[in-house]
Amino acid sequence: MDTNTTPAKDEPEKAVATGENSPADPAPEKPQEEDQDAVKAEQGRCLGIMAAARKLRAPESLAQSFIEKGMSLAKANAALIDWKASQEEKDEIFSHSGGIKQNNEVLTGDEKWESEYKASADLQGEFRSLAAYKAYQKAQSQGLVKSNRKGA
């Protein structure tokens, strides 16, 4: 076969197999701006969901599931906020229960102090770290803390 000729109309498979185009076939199009905009929008959606999850300290796997489901950024943000509220509600219930574990054991010492610290924004504001709070509680339990407050 002459390489300068185009395939006959009755040989479309051969034209596809050899990559030859007939003069009537248009050249492949370059990616259109619409496609690029769609890619940018999808990247923005995915990055937005991941950023919201990080900000709310939600598990990355939760954010990934929203992305895989094709959830919109607005719906994913609402779901992440609902997740965070449920976590805070669980923490509040736990802190008001006196630190009772699921198997009804009462928390003591380090576990109790860690639970108190994580559940209280006030304690996190007063103590720079969990270690500092634990050290304070340990010293207080040993009678080593003296208060300078009036009436104390």
C-alpha positions as a printed Julia matrix, in Angstrom:
152×3 Matrix{Float64}:
   0.0    0.0     0.0
   1.24   3.48   -0.85
   1.82   5.48    2.36
   0.77   8.72    0.69
  -2.78   7.55    0.04
  -5.68   7.56    2.4
  -7.59   4.35    3.17
 -10.67   3.56    1.22
 -14.04   4.21    2.82
 -14.65   0.46    2.97
 -11.54   0.01    5.18
 -12.32   2.06    8.37
 -10.73  -0.53   10.67
  -7.46  -0.29    8.8
  -7.5    3.5     9.03
  -8.02   3.32   12.79
  -5.36   0.63   13.22
  -2.73   2.54   11.26
  -3.66   5.93   12.68
  -4.36   7.38    9.25
  -6.98  10.09    8.87
  -9.04  10.68    5.8
  -9.2   14.27    4.57
 -12.77  14.49    5.92
 -11.69  13.53    9.48
 -11.0   16.56   11.65
  -7.69  16.76   13.5
  -7.84  15.9    17.21
  -8.92  18.94   19.24
  -6.8   20.52   21.94
  -8.3   20.49   25.44
 -10.91  23.17   25.6
 -11.07  25.87   28.23
 -14.25  24.25   29.57
 -12.31  21.07   30.31
  -9.6   23.03   32.08
 -12.21  24.91   34.09
 -13.83  21.62   35.1
 -10.47  20.24   36.23
  -9.77  23.38   38.26
 -13.24  23.22   39.82
 -12.73  19.58   40.81
  -9.31  20.34   42.28
 -10.84  23.22   44.24
 -13.62  20.98   45.56
 -11.18  18.29   46.68
  -8.73  20.74   48.25
 -11.58  22.58   49.97
 -12.96  19.41   51.53
  -9.51  18.33   52.73
  -8.78  21.8    54.17
 -12.09  21.85   56.04
 -11.42  18.39   57.45
  -7.96  19.45   58.65
  -9.35  22.61   60.23
 -12.0   20.63   62.11
  -9.53  17.85   62.92
 -11.73  15.32   61.19
 -10.28  12.02   59.99
  -8.77  12.22   56.51
 -10.7    9.06   55.62
 -13.98  10.91   56.24
 -12.95  13.68   53.84
 -11.8   11.11   51.28
 -15.18   9.39   51.42
 -16.93  12.7    50.7
 -14.62  13.3    47.74
 -15.15   9.8    46.35
 -18.93  10.16   46.64
 -18.73  13.36   44.58
 -20.24  15.4    47.41
 -20.27  19.15   46.77
 -18.0   21.36   48.84
 -20.98  22.96   50.58
 -22.54  19.6    51.5
 -19.18  18.21   52.63
 -18.59  21.27   54.83
 -22.03  20.85   56.39
 -21.37  17.15   57.0
 -17.97  17.92   58.56
 -19.54  20.53   60.84
 -22.19  17.99   61.87
 -19.42  15.46   62.53
 -17.52  17.98   64.68
 -20.66  18.87   66.65
 -21.32  15.19   67.36
 -17.72  14.76   68.54
 -17.99  17.76   70.85
 -21.29  16.45   72.17
 -19.66  13.09   72.92
 -16.74  14.86   74.64
 -19.14  16.96   76.71
 -21.14  13.91   77.77
 -17.89  12.14   78.65
 -16.56  15.06   80.7
 -19.84  15.47   82.61
 -20.02  11.77   83.34
 -17.06  12.07   85.72
 -14.73  10.39   83.29
 -16.56   7.08   83.12
 -15.28   4.72   80.46
 -17.55   2.61   78.3
 -16.91  -0.43   80.48
 -17.95   1.62   83.55
 -14.44   1.91   84.96
 -13.75   5.32   86.48
 -10.76   7.14   85.03
  -8.05   8.12   87.47
  -4.71   9.88   87.37
  -3.2   10.57   83.95
  -6.19   9.22   82.01
  -8.62  11.42   83.95
  -6.43  14.51   83.61
  -5.99  13.91   79.89
  -9.74  13.55   79.47
 -10.4   16.74   81.45
  -7.78  18.69   79.49
  -9.04  17.57   76.07
 -12.66  18.33   77.01
 -12.04  21.83   78.39
 -11.13  24.85   76.3
 -10.56  26.78   79.55
  -7.91  24.32   80.73
  -6.27  24.36   77.3
  -6.14  28.16   77.55
  -4.71  28.11   81.08
  -2.13  25.37   80.51
   0.11  25.43   77.43
   0.19  21.67   77.09
  -1.31  18.46   78.37
   2.02  17.69   80.04
   1.88  20.97   81.99
  -1.66  20.23   83.16
  -0.71  16.7    84.22
   2.31  18.04   86.14
   0.09  20.57   87.91
  -2.49  17.92   88.82
   0.21  15.55   90.06
   1.75  18.28   92.24
  -1.68  19.25   93.54
  -2.51  15.63   94.44
   0.74  15.48   96.42
  -0.1   18.71   98.28
   2.72  20.67   96.66
   0.56  23.45   95.17
  -0.04  26.55   97.26
  -2.64  29.08   96.22
  -2.01  32.81   96.49
  -5.69  33.62   96.07
  -7.55  35.32   98.9
  -9.93  33.02  100.63
  -8.16  29.92   99.4
